[in-house]
Amino acid sequence: MKNVNEISLILRIIQFKKWKIYVPLFWCSFVQAQQPDLFNHTPTSFSAVILGQATMEGVPAEEGDWIGVFDDSGNCAGATAVELINNKSLFILTVYGDDPATGEIDEGLTDLELFTLQIYDSSSSEFRIHEGSYGGWQDNQGQFLDLFTPDSILNLADSLRLNQLQVIGSHNSYHIAPYDSLLMIIDVVVPDLAWAIDYTHLTLEEQFLYYGIRQIELDIYRDPQGGLFANRLGNWLTGHYEDVHPDIPELYEPGLKILHFPDIDFDTRYLTFSHALEALKNWSDSFPEHVPVFVLIECKSEGLEDYFDDYPYLESFMETMQGIDTSLSYVEPIPFDLAGLEEAESEIRSIFGDSLLGIITPDMIRGNYGTLEAAVLDGAWPTLGESRGKILFGLDNGGSLMNDYMNGYPSLSGRILFVEANAGTPEAAFLGMNTPSDEIAERVNEGYLVRTRADVDTEQARTGDASRRDEALATGAHFISTDYYRPDSRHESDTAWTDYSVRLPGAYFARVNPVSGPQDISSLEFDLVNFNMTFDFTTMMDNNEFGFILPEGFFLHQNHPNPFNPVTTLRYDLPEDAIVNITIYDMMGRVVKTMVNSQQNAGYKSIQWNATNDKGAPVSAGLYLYTIQAGEFRQTKKMVLLK
């Protein structure tokens, strides 16, 4: 779809549905400037989202500036403040659609209605317009989408069950690779280990927002007294002696800590479990319509010495280092037991509240079924509509720890975490099957949620081998875990790296599961917006005047969709003010309905027909004509109603 200046734009959707989407940003701590009166708007039950960068005559907009979207009649259909994120002036703008239930009231956009963007410069109290008008919402394949109509196929999304979706997850979602000098030492001693830990993740908020990650993994260690993991032996190896026990307050606080393993692989986005939960909760509250996020928790007790069997050269190296400095000692983690799991549940409750309203628990799935597994096998997972904005927690541990957690809680009654119980047991609902295989599809068809891994130990990323990734996607596993939801930046300059990454086809947040989802709506996908779109606002305007890019001539567009049932949109262009008459006729030339008969201002216009006549009665299926008369201009087109 092109605007009137022939500037091509594909507007894609971050989250869409017929319910409201609220998108206040969450990681900025500034006070927003007051919304200007011109940007007052009425939220409706239909919405989509535009993401972009904002500049004014090439200069980045500032925090507190506001962006508004206006329909072809000059009505504001949504507004938001500009935010500074990663040194970019970005906006996340909810665009509201017109509510057909309110009759003559024009609250927002119709599907093909053109719109303009305007910015308010808070520093000068001036308004500027982006010179371009846009319309026709498209997906990544350029297909037009019906976003704002009640009968849109996109609204079918909310009827899907959670086990009918597929999303991308991140492995060890908190992880930051050891810094270069430490990684170099590890690479010399144990290159296999250096490879395995040489990956870095963005913050959870960035993963969720920019890359559509909807499954994460957090490794937690017990630290009931605080200070256990303040020992960072790796810093001694690189000569950073003062940082062996760094002055980081969070490390000395009692509570669960997040890291891969102590002493040498300790860098993390979140030092504590509670801090990661807070980031998750804040993001979820800011985007209450998001596809549910599944959080896998791995309880760990491994210290550096536990890796000696796998990496014997590491053991001999560390013994040599201790010979140089006998004061060096390894962290000895506290064994994880039921008390540790209870502590994890307590921290979840402290962040999400005792009511657990934002969490999907095993009790919610089991309902009145005799066991959790019985509910799962009967397809009793909640719908997407019922679970938007919610979180699921799972335990990524088996054996005695899992058994202790389940003991006394049949079918996980009263528990927060799902567990990786074996299929055929009362607690079975989620299965960890890290190696893609044909068995995954079997389990998916049975009703279990399944997680698998697209890549392991950076091997696939370094070689560019996408076979495991493609197999993982095809299995129907609900969560495809990866370290590479974006390519490693080194691929741009280092021939030893590739542009390997793991995304759903078309770069979507979620898609209909290729194995368990209804194949008649297999094209239903949730689109991810690209942040590379920049809108430059240049045209100066008076506070009380809105400037429009007007059509070059009169024109009647083909209705969309066509054929249709039961609603279609008629678009037309008015280069000047005119008395407009739009009438629908049957093939016998009889008047079916007068859609417009009034004086209208110049602009890009649209109106919806709901397949009724002037008396409000439904009309029969068939071929219809629609005609516009505006001044001396007259044009007629055909449309088909299906029933």
Secondary structure, DSSP 8 states (H G I E B T S, - for coil): -B-TT--B-----SS-BSS------SS---------GGG-----S-EEEEEEEEEETTEE--TT-EEEEEETTS-EEEEEE-EEETTEEEEEEEEEB--GGGTT---SB-TT--EEEEEEETTTTEEEEES--B---B-TTS-B---SSTT-GGGGGGGSBGGGEEEEEESSTTB----HHHHHHHHHH-HHHHHHT------HHHHHHHH---EEEEEEE--SSS-GGG--HHHHHTT-GGGSS---GGGGSSS-EE-SBTTTB--BS-SBHHHHHHHHHHHHHHSTT---EEEEEEE----GGGGTTT-HHHHHHHHHHHHH-TT----------HHHHHHHHHHHHHHH-TT-TTB--HHHHHTTSSSHHHHHHTT---BHHHHTT-EEEEE---HHHHHHHHTTSGGGTT-SEEE---TTSTT--EEE--S--HHHHHHHHHT-EEEEES-STTHHHHHT--HHHHHHHHHT-SEEEES-SS--GGGGT-TT--------TTSEEEEE-TTTS-GGGTT-EEE---TT-EEEEEEEE-TT-------SS-EE---BSSSBSS-EEEEEEESS-EEEEEEEEETTS-EEEEEEEEEE-SEEEEEEE-SB-TTS-B--SEEEEEEEEETTEEEEEEEEE--
